[in-house]
Each structure stands twice: as C-alpha cells, then as structure tokens.
Amino acid sequence: MENWVRTLVDIMNRSLNSNGLPIPMDKSYCTEWARDLNIPRGGDTIIYTSCLYQMAPMINQLVPWIEKVRGTPLSGLAGVLSRFAGFVIKPNRADIDRANNILRNIARALTKAGINFGFLYEDEPYSGALLHEIGAEDVFLEYFENTVLRTFRKYGVKRVITIDPHTHNILTNVAPNYFKLDFEVVNYLDLVRSVKVRPRISGEVVIHDSCLYARYLGKYDVYRSILDNAGVKHVEDPLITGKETSTCCGGPLESLSPELSRKIAKIRIENLAKLSRTVMTVCPICLANLGRNADGEVQVLDINEVIEAE
C-alpha cells in the first residue's frame, strides 16, 4: 500500500503540473457548465467548483487501471509512470452533461438568492483536496500556496462560494492551519437556504449524508431544511441517517483500494435501500461512488436533481 500511495502522489503531481487537475482529463470540461450563463470572469465573489462534479465520475474510469497497477513494486514505478504518460480520460458525455446541469442549477439558485458572483473559468484552480486526503500533506501545502492562493490573490478574490464538502473542508478546516487566508469562505447551501424551491421528483428520498458536511462542517440540518422547504419527504432512521451514525460511501478510498471502496459502498446502499429506493446525495464523490455501485438497487441523485429554485 505504501508503494502505491507514493506512486499515486507522483501521478497526481505530474497531472497537476500538466493540466491543473489531479487526474488526466481535458480541463475544458470544467468550464462547459458556465457557457451562455454570462457569468463575469473573476470579481470579489466567485463560485468555486474545483471541477469536482466533472472529475468524480471520471475517477470511476481509472479504477480498472488502478486495480491493475496497484501491486506494482516500487522498483517498477518508472514503468507505471511511463504507461500513464500521455493517457487522457475520455469522459462519458452523459456524465459531463449531468454535472453541467447540476452546476447550472446551483448557479440559478444563487442568482435567485440575490448573490452576484463571478467564475474564474479556465484559471480556476483545483483545491488539492485529494492530495490532503491521501496524506500527501507536503505536496498539498506546496500546491495550495503556489497555485490556489496565488490565483485567488491574482484575481483579488474576497469571497469564495464552495459547492462541495471536500473543497469547503480544505478552505475552512485545513488551509487556515497553515496559511492566512485573505478571503471569506461560504457554502452555497447556506446562501440558498431561504430561496423558494420546488421538487423535481415525486415520492420520498433517503439522504446519504456526506461525512464532512454532516459531522465536521455543520450542514446536516441545512440541506434537510431545504428539502422541507420544497416539500420533499426524507425518510430518517437513527442508525442509517443519524448525524453520528450514518456511514461513508467509500468514495475517498477509491484511489487507494477500489475493492474496499466497493465493499463499503455496497453495504451503504443495502442500508439506504431499506428506507427508500431514491437516494439523495450532497457530494459529487458520494454521487459517483454510490451510483457506480448501485446496480439498479437504488436511484442515486444529487440534491440539485431532487429540487430546483422556483
């Protein structure tokens, strides 16, 4: 495992230096969602996607490759890296369209809330969350300082609107331990909480809570109140959906151990299915990992596919 982590960090670092993302994908996919929305470039307040909704389903495409090379001894690292060089993931068009629609719904909700915001388009940096989450702290800190902070300062950003738990955690719980951040960080869920919303689906849902949102970022009740405002019934159980008792989707483990990630996801789906066949997520990694492992047992949706601003 230690050898594979070193290899993975090297691969991600090379990819970040090459295309600004931790996986080999065309970065133009990160900005498609904003096409024709007339969002200003830059500004004091920006929406920060970190391209996570677009990247998460693509990580699924890397799993077979990860499973094949993970056992390679450290002495074979050069061979692994040479096979990786020039490799670019070709995304499923449906996955990109789905991510684009989710992001557009978020942007519309923010507009309905009266929030004026810009977007950094192709200059938007990845947050570095995956580097931190696999323990590559030194690499993460260097990247965050030289890329994320430098870009935000270049554009004079004073307020950052995050749209996923991993990016929000980096900016609120991790980076401030090492750097003085000269910008405010706010999550979109808090900003759209009072917006009039309506359901996009019929029937009840069960919420799969993001570990970060629920237990570390104080959002457990926020997205529940948004569902209540839309009149969407969510089935609760103290063991399956409790703030301290709900379990992980297994997604963050996918790059380290696809087998273990798959087992965790299967157990989680089995438990969620006891309450409803429609699972709502609030995290792109949860959406991708549970969706990949659902096998028709449940339908997995993002909150922005369950409700929309009126």
N, C-alpha and C positions, 0 to 999 in steps of 0.2 A: 504493500500500500504506500509506504514512504517513497519508494522509487516512482510510483505512478504519480503521486502528488507533485514531486519535483518536475516530472515530465509535463504534467498538466499546467503548472505555473509557467514553465518555459513556453509552452504552446500559446497560452493566453497572452503572455507578454509580447511574444512575436506578433500575434494577431493585433493587439492594441497598437503596436508601433506601425503596423502595416495599414490597417483600415480603421483604427479608432474604436474597435469593438473586440470583446474577448473571444468571439467565435468568427470563423471565416465566412462572412456574408457581405453582400453589397450594401454599403451604408445608405444608399439612396432609398432603400425600403423604409428607413427610419423616418423619412420626411413625407412620404406619399400622402399620409392621412391629412396633412395640412393644405394640400393642393386645393385651390379655389375657395379657401375659407377666409382669405385676405387677412391673415394674422400678421401683425407687424413683425419685422425682424428685430430681435433684441428688445430693449426697453428696461425700465426699472423693475417691472414684474414680468416673470417668464413662467410658462408651463414647462416642466422638466420631465420628459418621458423616459429618458435614459435608454430609449429604444427597447425596453424590456418586454412590452407586449408583442413586438415583432420578433425578438430573439427567442423567447421562451419556447414556442413551438418548433423552432429550428434546432434547438438543443436535442429534441427528440430524434432528429435525423442523424445526430452524431453518436447516439447510443450504440448502434451496431459496431461502429468504428472503435469506440471506447472499449467495448467488450472484447474486441479482437486484439487490441494492443496493450491493454492494461497490465497484462502479466509480463510484458517485455522487461528483461533485466536492465538495470541502469546502464550497463555496457552497450546496450542496443539503442540508447537514446538517439544517437545520430541517425540511425536508420528510421526510427519513428518520425523524427522531425523532417527528414528528407521526404518521407511519404506524405507528410502533412503540407509541405511547401507547395504553394500554388493551388491547394484544394479550396474550393469555394462552394458553400452550401447553396443548392438551388431550392428555394422555398416553394412550398405548395401555395399556389395562387389563392386558394380558398382561405388558408391560414392568414395570409397578408391582408386580404380583403376584410376578414373578420377583425383583425387587430385594428385596421384603419377605421372600421365602423365604431368600435369601442372607443377609440380615441376621439373621434368626431363627436360622439355622444357626450363625452366628458367635456370637450370644449364648448359644446352648446349649453350644457348645464352651467358652466362657469359664466358664460355670457348672460344667461338668464338670471344669474345671481348678481349681475351688475359688475363683474370683475373685468377690468381691462388688462390684457396680458399680451405678451409677445412670445416669440419662439425663436430659438437660435438656429433652426433648420440644420444644414449640414455641419455647422460648427458646434452643435450640441454635443457635449462630451458624455461618454458612458460614466456612470458613478463609481465604478470599481468594486461594486458590492460583491461580486463573485470571488474576487481576489481575497477580500477580507473574510468571506465565509468559509473558504477552504484553508484559511490560516496563513496566507502569504502576506503577512502584515507589512513587512518591509517594502515589498513590491507595491502593495496597495498605497502606502503612505507616499512613496515617491511619485507614483502615478497621480494620486489625488492632488498633491501640491502642484505638480508641474503641468497638469492638464486641466483638471476640473476647476481649481481655484484660479488658475491663470486665465482660463476662458471667461469665467464669471466676472473677474476684475476687468478684463479687456472690454467687456460689454457694459460695465457699470451696473451689474445686476444688484438690486437691493432686496428683492423679494422673490423666493423660489416656490412655485406651486408643484408639489410632488403628486404623483398619481399611482404609486405602488408602494407596498410596505418595505421592500428591500432598499430602495433609494431613500425613502423617508428615514429609515433607521440609520443609514450611513450619515445623512446630513444632521440628524438630531442626537443620536446616541454614540456615534463612533468618531466622526471627524472632529467634533468640538473637544474631544480629549487630547487632540494633538495640535489643532490649529485654531486660530482666532478667526471665526467666520464673520465677515462684514456684510452679511445679508440675513434676512428673516426667512425662516422655512415654515411653510404652512401646507397642510394636506388638503387636497381638493374635496374630500369628504366633508370636512368641517365647513368649507365655503359653500357647498351646495345643500347643506342640511336643511335649510329653510326654503329651498326652491320648490315650487309646486311640481309634483311628479305624478306620473300615471304608470300603471303596469303595462308591460309589453307582452306578457304571457298570462294565461289563465291558470288557476289552480294554485296550490301551495308549494312552498320550497323548503328545503332544509339548507341551512347555512353551513358551509365549511369555512371555519374561521382561519384566517392567516395567523400563524403563531405569533408573528411580530405585531400585527395590528391588535390582536386580542390581548396579549399578555404584556407587551413591552411598550406599546405606542398609544394605548388608551382609546382605541377606536371600536372596541367590542360593541358598545351601545350606539355608536354613531350610525353605522350602516343599518342597524336594526331599526333605528328611528326613521331612517329614510324609507325603508320598506313599509313601515307603519304609515307614513305619510302617503304612500302610494296605494295603500290598502292591500298590500301583498301579505298573505298569511305565511308566517315562517314557523315550522314545527320545531319545538325545542325539547331537549331531553337533558337532564342534569349531567349525565355521563358522556353523551355523544356530542353535545353542543355547549357544554358548560365552559365558562371562561378559563378555568384552570384544568379542565378535564378533557377537552377536545384534543385530538391528536393531529400530528403533522401529516401532510400529503406525501412526504418523502422526496419532494422535488429538489430541495437543496443538495441531496445526496447523489443525484443522478450522475453527475460527472465523476464522482468518486467511486460509487458502487451501484451500477444500474440494477443489479439483482436485488440488493437490499432496498433500494428506492422503490422497485416494483412491488416487493412484498408489503412494504408499508402502505403504498397506495391501495393495493387490493384489500387490505384489512380496513382501511379507512372507508373505502367505497362500500364494503359489505355493511359496515355500521351505519353509514349515512342512508343507505337504501332501506333500512328498517323504518325510517321516518318519512322519506319521500323519494320518488323516482326523479325529482328535479333538484339538482344540487347547485346552489349559488356560491360562487367564489368572489373574493375581492382582491385577488392577487394573480398576476399573469403566470407565475410559476405554478401555483396551485391549479389554475385553469388548464394549463398544458399537461401537467403530470397526471392529474385525475382523469382528464379527458382521454389521454392516451391509454390509460389502464381500465377505463370503464367497461369496455367490451359489451356495450349495449345494456348493461345492467342499470345504469342511470344516465340521465342527460346532464351534462355539466355546462353551466352558463356563468358568465361574468355578471356582476350586478348591473352593469350598463347594458346588458342584454335582457335583463329582467324588468328594469324600469327606465323611463326616459323623462326628461324635462318637458313640461307642457308648453 
